[in-house]
Amino acid sequence: MIKTWLTETFNIKYPIIMAPMFLVTNEEMLIEAAKAGIMGCTPALNWRSPEDFEEGMKSLKEKCPGPFGINLIVNKSNVHLKKQIEICQKYAPDFIITSLGSPAEVIKKCKPNGTKIFCDVVDVKYAKKVESLGADAVIAVNSGAGGHAGPTPASILVPILQKGCNIPVISAGGIGTGSGLLSVLALGAEGVSMGSPFIATNESGVSQDYKDACVEYGAKDIVMSTKISGTPCTVINTPYVQKIGTEQNLVESLLSKNKKIKKYVKMLTYYKGMKAVENAAFSATYKTVWCAGPSIEFIDKIEPVSAIIERIVKEYGEEKEKFLSKDES
Ligand SMILES: Cc1cc2nc3c(=O)[nH]c(=O)nc-3n(C[C@H](O)[C@H](O)[C@H](O)COP(=O)(O)O)c2cc1C
């Protein structure tokens, strides 16, 4: 067991959150995470409709043997947000991670039912804002993260946030080894939120090609693309990504700056990009747009969720011993 604010608050063995991943995380992964002594989180958007989401919540409440969380995208792109908040109010997941917008409504409606609210932040200004709104912890999304990474490395971001606000800091990005976990706990984080290493697991429902790519490619193959959602997002630099490029073309970027139509251009880019990612995640296609972060570097085979957790925890113990013996010598 490793004791931190996260483990004490949720009564889990290890201070690790399986991070929410669009199209990737699912009920089975959350159940396996709980069995292995951590807790998983999944986007409400991974269920196709609010009705499916409600069924999913009922099922998780019944079957998950430990705490679990739901991720809510709290900006205008999420047309189901109102309904998703109502469902979270009704079923009270153990925690919610908010991303890409203001958590105010979620905090107001879901916190009174006992759900802890964690908010994605990339700088101290926003961390202070969510703290003043009543967030229970911040998820410090650093420059090594998969998905929409922040601009700052963990070694800088965690201490800045720890000093700048009074709520616990959970570090997200780049963890896939025991030494990684040890290092961010040493920096003052109360836990980690870890996504990319769990893509290539037996339990994840994405295609074999996507999982194989996470094994075969490494940190050097991750690039930022604005082609997908309009906002920079990490993808594997496959031959297809190289062919289409990672920047919006001139017409797209001019249109997305035009005041009158930019809202619609953004929506269209987002819709087209998400469709491409969805097709690549579930079917065999040459249009290989796979979202993943540099921490796929640490994955060398497809294995159960539990095996990844066991390995990281074992390595953590060994690295800690090594570190302590360095200190004594
Ligand atoms: C494939 C993929 C999909 C993601 N989808 C979401 C999402 O839907 N919502 C969200 O808040 N974060 C999302 N993220 C970010 C993760 O929650 C987390 O911050 C990130 O994975 C941490 O970095 P790591 O991949 O190095 O562990 C996604 C990340 C990946 C790799």
The ligand as an SDF file (V2000), in Angstrom:
LIG
                    3D

 31 33  0  0  0  0  0  0  0  0999 V2000
   -6.6540    8.1640  -26.1260 C   0  0  0  0  0  0  0  0  0  0  0  0
   -6.8910    9.2500  -25.1190 C   0  0  0  0  0  0  0  0  0  0  0  0
   -8.1580    9.7850  -24.9700 C   0  0  0  0  0  0  0  0  0  0  0  0
   -8.3780   10.7710  -23.9940 C   0  0  0  0  0  0  0  0  0  0  0  0
   -9.6620   11.2340  -23.8110 N   0  0  0  0  0  0  0  0  0  0  0  0
   -9.9160   12.1200  -22.8220 C   0  0  0  0  0  0  0  0  0  0  0  0
  -11.2430   12.5440  -22.5530 C   0  0  0  0  0  0  0  0  0  0  0  0
  -12.2070   12.1210  -23.1920 O   0  0  0  0  0  0  0  0  0  0  0  0
  -11.4340   13.4340  -21.5510 N   0  0  0  0  0  0  0  0  0  0  0  0
  -10.3980   13.9210  -20.8030 C   0  0  0  0  0  0  0  0  0  0  0  0
  -10.6290   14.7240  -19.9030 O   0  0  0  0  0  0  0  0  0  0  0  0
   -9.1310   13.5280  -21.0210 N   0  0  0  0  0  0  0  0  0  0  0  0
   -8.8770   12.6370  -22.0070 C   0  0  0  0  0  0  0  0  0  0  0  0
   -7.5920   12.2000  -22.2070 N   0  0  0  0  0  0  0  0  0  0  0  0
   -6.5130   12.6410  -21.2800 C   0  0  0  0  0  0  0  0  0  0  0  0
   -6.3960   11.6800  -20.0980 C   0  0  0  0  0  0  0  0  0  0  0  0
   -7.5270   11.7440  -19.2780 O   0  0  0  0  0  0  0  0  0  0  0  0
   -5.1290   11.9830  -19.2400 C   0  0  0  0  0  0  0  0  0  0  0  0
   -5.0940   13.3300  -18.8780 O   0  0  0  0  0  0  0  0  0  0  0  0
   -3.8670   11.6150  -20.0040 C   0  0  0  0  0  0  0  0  0  0  0  0
   -4.0070   10.3560  -20.6100 O   0  0  0  0  0  0  0  0  0  0  0  0
   -2.6590   11.5850  -19.0740 C   0  0  0  0  0  0  0  0  0  0  0  0
   -1.4850   11.3870  -19.8060 O   0  0  0  0  0  0  0  0  0  0  0  0
   -0.8800    9.9240  -20.1350 P   0  0  0  0  0  0  0  0  0  0  0  0
   -1.6150    9.4680  -21.3310 O   0  0  0  0  0  0  0  0  0  0  0  0
    0.5570   10.2000  -20.3960 O   0  0  0  0  0  0  0  0  0  0  0  0
   -1.0870    9.0620  -18.9470 O   0  0  0  0  0  0  0  0  0  0  0  0
   -7.3170   11.2450  -23.1890 C   0  0  0  0  0  0  0  0  0  0  0  0
   -6.0390   10.7040  -23.3780 C   0  0  0  0  0  0  0  0  0  0  0  0
   -5.8050    9.7220  -24.3180 C   0  0  0  0  0  0  0  0  0  0  0  0
   -4.4420    9.1440  -24.4730 C   0  0  0  0  0  0  0  0  0  0  0  0
  1  2  1  0
  2  3  1  0
  2 30  2  0
  3  4  2  0
  4  5  1  0
  4 28  1  0
  5  6  2  0
  6  7  1  0
  6 13  1  0
  7  8  2  0
  7  9  1  0
  9 10  1  0
 10 11  2  0
 10 12  1  0
 12 13  2  0
 13 14  1  0
 14 15  1  0
 14 28  1  0
 15 16  1  0
 16 17  1  0
 16 18  1  0
 18 19  1  0
 18 20  1  0
 20 21  1  0
 20 22  1  0
 22 23  1  0
 23 24  1  0
 24 25  2  0
 24 26  1  0
 24 27  1  0
 28 29  2  0
 29 30  1  0
 30 31  1  0
M  END
$$$$
